[in-house]
Every structure is written in C-alpha cells, then in structure tokens.
Amino acid sequence: MNVEQYTPFTDPVFKIEDETLLALNDKLVIDIKNWRLESEGVNKSNSHGAWHSTYDLQRRPQQSFKQFWERIVYIVGELVKKINPEFDLKNYAAVSQAWANVSPKHSFNAPHRHPGFTLSGVYYVAIPEEINTKNKEGVIQFTDISCRQMISAKELFKPFGATSFGVMPKPGRLLLFPSDLLHWVTPHSSEHDRISIAFNIGFRSHEEVNSFK
C-alpha cells in the first residue's frame, strides 16, 4: 500500500493507491449498477441526474461490498497510526456510513461537508478515460474556509497554503480527509458514468456512545 499526503492547508488530504481495492472494481461496478436498478437512492449533494445510494453499503450482503469495507477499515486504522501515533483506537467506538455514487453526463455534487464524523473518504471505482484529458472534469475540489478567503490580494499568502485544491479521479484511487473540509465535484461531459463510493467514519468515546443508549 502506497500512501502520499497532500497538505494544501491546515487540513490534510491523503491520496492512497491500493491494489487490493483496485482488484475489486469490476465486481463493485456490477453490484453498484444492480443496486441502482432496484433503488431510487436519496437526494443530497447530488445534482442533474446523479444517483446517490442509501447509506448502508457497508452492511449490504454483496461480497464485493463486504471485501471493500474490510479493506477500508484496515486502511483507516493504518492511517490513524500515521496521523497521530498517540491516538488509541481502543478508546473509541467507530460509527460509519457508506454509499455509492453514479454520476452521468453533466451531473455534479454541490459543495458540502459531513458534520458529526471524523474522517471522510471517496474511492473511485470507474472513471471514463476521457475525463482526465478534458479541463479537469469530474474533479473533487476542496476549499479552505478560513477568513483568508475574505481579504484582498490573498495571493500574497500563497506560499503558506492553498485556498482551493483539486484531485483528479482515477480507478483504484482512495482519498481520505477531515469530514468538515468543504468539497464538491465538478461536472463531466462523458457519455459514460463516473462511479465512486464515499463514506464517513466517526470516532466517539465509549462514554459518548453509551449516553445515547
């Protein structure tokens, strides 16, 4: 597993290329397309015909989804150690949600965050080849929401961090980032669908979890 870290502002964005996940893509495409046929999905940040599944991918019976989620849990555990070796997962209970996205021509995801969670992620299952040859279509964009956006000549501070940052999609690529980081997905003009899986993971103290019981 190869992990590369981007730090465009105070919040890191982690790009992970993982062969184990990549090997699941063909089966994931089939299971996601079948899911779409049987479910209308939900309306969230998805627009212009983009399909957003319900939030239970990690609990569905399909083998590809089970294998995908097992690998995500492993990768997140390893990443937590890299981010902060003193953060002991045994002291926390994890809550999660995961969903599939199918984005046809001209669809996009409006700017949004995922409040109430710790880490969010997106994994690219199928990306039309022509997307990466066209002016950054279907790109996930991250934005710094600090007050620096409101000053004049903010370019002066460019060496200290970006105010926006984009990552090109690629099959087998996983991005992980803080859940409160504002992000959106630009439209694409391909006749083929852009397919991804997104998820949120929250770490909560055992006391916090018990208080809801």
Rosetta blueprint (number, residue, H / E / L):
1 M L
2 N E
3 V E
4 E E
5 Q E
6 Y E
7 T L
8 P L
9 F L
10 T L
11 D L
12 P L
13 V E
14 F E
15 K E
16 I E
17 E E
18 D L
19 E H
20 T H
21 L H
22 L H
23 A L
24 L L
25 N H
26 D H
27 K H
28 L H
29 V H
30 I H
31 D H
32 I H
33 K H
34 N H
35 W H
36 R H
37 L H
38 E H
39 S L
40 E L
41 G L
42 V E
43 N L
44 K L
45 S L
46 N E
47 S E
48 H L
49 G L
50 A L
51 W E
52 H E
53 S L
54 T L
55 Y L
56 D E
57 L H
58 Q H
59 R H
60 R L
61 P L
62 Q L
63 Q H
64 S H
65 F H
66 K H
67 Q H
68 F H
69 W H
70 E H
71 R H
72 I H
73 V H
74 Y H
75 I H
76 V H
77 G H
78 E H
79 L H
80 V H
81 K H
82 K H
83 I H
84 N L
85 P L
86 E L
87 F L
88 D L
89 L H
90 K H
91 N H
92 Y E
93 A E
94 A E
95 V E
96 S E
97 Q E
98 A E
99 W E
100 A E
101 N E
102 V E
103 S E
104 P L
105 K L
106 H L
107 S L
108 F E
109 N E
110 A E
111 P E
112 H E
113 R L
114 H L
115 P L
116 G L
117 F L
118 T L
119 L E
120 S E
121 G E
122 V E
123 Y E
124 Y E
125 V E
126 A E
127 I L
128 P L
129 E H
130 E H
131 I H
132 N H
133 T H
134 K L
135 N L
136 K L
137 E L
138 G L
139 V L
140 I E
141 Q E
142 F E
143 T E
144 D L
145 I L
146 S L
147 C H
148 R H
149 Q H
150 M H
151 I L
152 S L
153 A L
154 K H
155 E H
156 L H
157 F H
158 K H
159 P H
160 F H
161 G L
162 A L
163 T L
164 S E
165 F E
166 G E
167 V E
168 M L
169 P L
170 K L
171 P L
172 G L
173 R E
174 L E
175 L E
176 L E
177 F E
178 P E
179 S L
180 D L
181 L L
182 L E
183 H E
184 W E
185 V E
186 T L
187 P L
188 H L
189 S L
190 S L
191 E L
192 H L
193 D L
194 R E
195 I E
196 S E
197 I E
198 A E
199 F E
200 N E
201 I E
202 G E
203 F E
204 R E
205 S E
206 H H
207 E H
208 E H
209 V H
210 N H
211 S L
212 F L
213 K L
